[in-house]
């Protein structure tokens, strides 16, 4: 997924204008990649060639049924930024149920413990990671 996300981001205007309904072009790219309803036309600032490219990617992405997170452990510095911004972790921390958290820090490395149920609405961990250790697959 990360390669698709990077390809989508490269085609976007990088204005972070919000005209598509998302807070940033990267957030729109993630939504385009994971939401079967959202189409490239939602961005009013795309060039025609970019619309064609994204329409082709959308066909490929529709075949994928699930998105998941992976952490490249050799890149992770355990800065805890991803755990702090994760809305699922915040909720689970309140419940004191560490086993249910998708992202945890073990042995000074962020690890993915389980599938993140918030992935279709949120990419905060991917966006905030200062060393790009968290990837979507």
N, C-alpha and C positions, 0 to 999 in steps of 0.2 A: 504494500500500500504506500509506503513512503516514497517509492519512485514515482508512483502516480501522483501523489500529493505534490512533490517537487515539480513535476511536469505541469500540473494545473497551475500552481503558483507562478511558474515562469510565464505562462500565457496571460496572466491577469495584469491589469494596469498599475497595480501597486499604489493606489491612491488612498486606500483605507477610508473611502468616502462614506460607506454605509448605505449607498443607494440600493444595494442588493438585499438589505435587511440584516446583514451581519456586521460585526464591529470591526473586522479587518478583512483584507483580501485573503489572508491565510485561513481565517475562520470560514470564509465563503468556499475556499478550495476544499476544506475538509467536509463541509456540508454537501458540496457537489459530489464529492467522492463517496459519501456514505448514505446519502438520502436519495432514494430512487425517484422521488417526486421533483426535486430541485434540478433545473436545467441551466445551462450556460446563459440562456437568454435573461436570467435573473440579474446578470451584471450588464447594465446599460452601456458600459464603456469599453466593451470588448471589440477588437478589430474583427472583421469577417473571417480572416484566416484563423484567428484564435478560436472563434466559435466552431469552425469546422474541426479543428484539432480536438477541442474539448468534447464535441459531440461523439467523435470516434472513441475517445477514452471512456466516455460515459457508457457506451455499449459494452465495452470490456468490463467496466466496474460493476455493471448490473449483474454480471454472471457470478460475482463474488457474493457470498451470503453472510460472511462474518468478518468483522474487523477486530484485531487484537493488538495489544501492546507487547513490545519486547524491549528490554533494556540491555544495551551493549555494556556489559559489566566492566570491560577494560577501559571504557571511557567515563563511566560513572564516578563522580567525586563524592557522592553521598552528601550533597549540599542541602538536601531536604526540601528544596524549593517545590518539587513536584508533589510531594506528600502534603505540603502546606496548602497548595492551591486546589487540591483534589476535593471536589464536593462530596464524593463518596467516602473518602477517608475521613473527612471532617465529621460526617454523620456517624460513621462507624466508631470513631474515636470517642464520641459522646456515649455510645453504647458499650464501650470497653470491650469490643469484640475484634481483637486484632486479626483473628483468622479470617474474617470476612473482608478485610481491606484488600483492594486490588494492588496497591503499591505499599511496600514496607521496606524499612532499612534493616538489613541483616549483614553482619560482618562488614560494616562500612560500605555497603553497596545497596542501591535500590534494587529491589526484586519485584517481579510481578507474581503475586500469590494466586490470583484468580482472574477470570475474565471481568473486565470493567463494564458494568451495566450502564454507565453514563457515556460511553464512547460516541454514541450517535448524536449527542448534544454538546459534547465538550472535548476540547483538545488542549486544555490548559497545561497539562503536564508536558506535552510535546513542545508547546510554544515557549514555556518558561525555562526549559532545560538549558543551562548556559553552555553545555558541552555537546549538545545534540546527541545524548546517549539514549533517549527514548524514541523509538520508531513505531510506526503503525505498519502492521502486516496483514 
